[in-house]
């Protein structure tokens, strides 16, 4: 299992209906297979996520965040890891809003 504890991630791509950008920083913590993170930056004032990491390092998570419009946004996300040649982790994500327009998207975040 990949251990994400104390790793920082930032998006390198996102679909237009997403709120994260390369200004968003995710601060991951992991205990056992339970993953949590705090994040902010760009369009996001404050966000949190909680998820479960499987034996392959894939993550199933739920997130909530407050954006600069003062809206509380929620969603679900599934992340699949890719180990890069430099030893860093890249996560390929598919996500869906559970608030707002309930649209879906894809993003890629990379360890800093």
N, C-alpha and C positions, 0 to 999 in steps of 0.2 A: 504494500500500500504506500502511496506517495504521502509524505508528511508535509502539509502546507503551513505548519506553525511558524509564525513570525515572518512570513513572506509578504512582500508588497507586490501588487499587480496594478497595471494600468491598461485601459483599452487601446488597441491599435486599429480596430475597426468596429463599426456598429451600424445597424440599419437606421434609416432616418427617423423612425418612430421611437427610437431609444433615447434615453436621457444621459447616458454616460458618454464621456469623451476622453481624449488623451489627457485632459486636466483632472480626471477623476482618479483618486488613489484608493485602492482596496487594501486594508490591513488585515490579513488573515491570521486566525488563531485556530489551533486544532488540538483536541484532547480525545484520544482514542480515535473513533471514526466520526466524531462530532466536530463540524467546522462552523466557526462563526467569523464574522468580519464587520468592521465599521468602515464606512467610506464617505467621501465628500469630494467636492471639486467640480468645476464646470457648472452645469445646470443644477447640481444637487447640493443642497445645504447640509443634509445629514441623511445617512442611510445605514441600514443593518441587514445582515443576512444570517440565516442559519441553515445548515445542510448536513447531509450524511455522505461520507466518502466510502466508496466500495473498494474491494481488493485490487481493482485496476486503476484506482485514483480518480474514477469518475465521480462527479458530485451531483446530487439532487438537492436543490435548495429552494427556499422561499425568501423573498426580500421585501422590504418596505423602505420608502424614502420620502423625504420632503424636498420638493423642487423650489426654484426661486419664484414660482408663481404662488407659493404657499399651498400647493396641492399635496395631499398624502397619496402616494402611488404604491401599489403592491403588485407582486408577480411571482412566477415560478420560473426556474431556470435549471437546465441540465448542461453540465460541463464535461467535456472529454479532454484529457490531458495529452499533450504532445511534448516529449522531452527533446529539447534543442541541443545542437552540437556543443554549445557553450555551457551546458549543464542547467540552463534555466528552463522554466516550464511555460508553455503556451497553452491556454485553455480555449477550446472551441465551444461556443455556447449557443444553445437554442433556448429562447425564452418567450414568455407570454405574459402580458399584463392581465392581472385579475381585477383591475380597476380601470377606470377610464374607458377607452374604446375596445379593450380586450384584444388588441392586435398582437401579432407575433413578430419575432425578429431573430436575428442572429448577430453575434458579436464575437470578437476575438480579444482576449486580454493576455498580457504577457508579464512575466515576472520581471521586476526592475532590478 
